[in-house]
Amino acid sequence: MSKKVKLIIVSVVAVIIVCCIATFAMYKINLEPVSSKSEEVRFQIVDGDNQSSIIDRLANDGIIKNESFAKISARLNGYDSFAVGLYVIDKSWSTPKILDYLTKSENIKNDEVLITFREGIWAKDIAAELEKKLGINAEDLLALWNNDEFLKEAMKHYEFLTDDIFNESYRVKLEGYLFPETYYFNKEASLEDITYTFLNQFDVEYQKIKADVEASDLSIHEIVTLASVVQFESSTKEDMENVAGVFYNRLNIGQKLESSVTVCYSLYEFDSWLDCEKQYTVESPYNTYLYEGLPIGPILNPGKEALEATLHPASHEYYYFIADVQGDGKVYYAKTYEEHLANVEKYLDY
């Protein structure tokens, strides 16, 4: 074998060794903790999760550095059996430690429950869900949300709560302020603790929009009230902005909002959306077919997009809209009542 061939072989071997060392170093680095400081986070494994989906979520949530190297580590170490449940893990742990921790059912945190509340949910439905998952009494919780003494104490901690919530005609005085989100509740949490969990999250979102609220012509309570109607009437960010624009256009000329979703809340119990469309003469201070301006208070608990749309509505000349509820749900807008009637005839048949 010539010296030249030997040199080539040695060079190739050297390159391979360097590549292996570099790859191994990269592998080790990407399995290191994402944080040098202890930071506990909750992680839920649900039915249907597998090794791949769990690792992908760990990476997306910023709990591990790299999903590809994590999957290699999982295969090498046999981390393929994960127990369904809630875990508390630490961002200062390495990826192998996290994966090993999640394979042991004894690490499941059994004293907490994960509950997700969708945007637009009513307070009474929140209470019912909490009763179902935590075993608390829904009626007691609703009573707390209408308790003036408790609400006055809460006002000391939250600047977004104002005297506007003290209206004896309200169905639920905290309706609108129970921010829809995913929460972890301790199974032994008190009714007050549960309520403060919602209000704390509302405060987080409020601080993000506080400057816009203060620059608005509406009070925070009016913004939440209008956002609740916008939330109920639309499902996409674009439609929320357009629907908010319609309502502002009507308010600016003194035209009634005539929103059927305020009829839904006025009825409070109904079998289908047709009841809300047809029973628009029901007597209620929430009914915007009977009364000008905004309903007396929020008709549900709006999410972030509805609040933002209410603060930043689309600018247009539309005064009417309908949703094709019997089709794809698309919203159609109109500048005149005649155009609106044509849309109703075309897209709604009731």
PyMOL commands that set and color helices and strands:
alter all, ss='L'
color gray80, all
select helices_A, chain A and resi 3-30+51-60+67-77+95-102+105-107+123-134+138-144+148-155+163-165+191-215+220-233+237-253+260-267+273-278+304-311+337-347
alter helices_A, ss='H'
color red, helices_A
select strands_A, chain A and resi 40-45+85-90+112-116+182-186+320-323+331-334
alter strands_A, ss='S'
color yellow, strands_A
deselect
rebuild
show_as cartoon
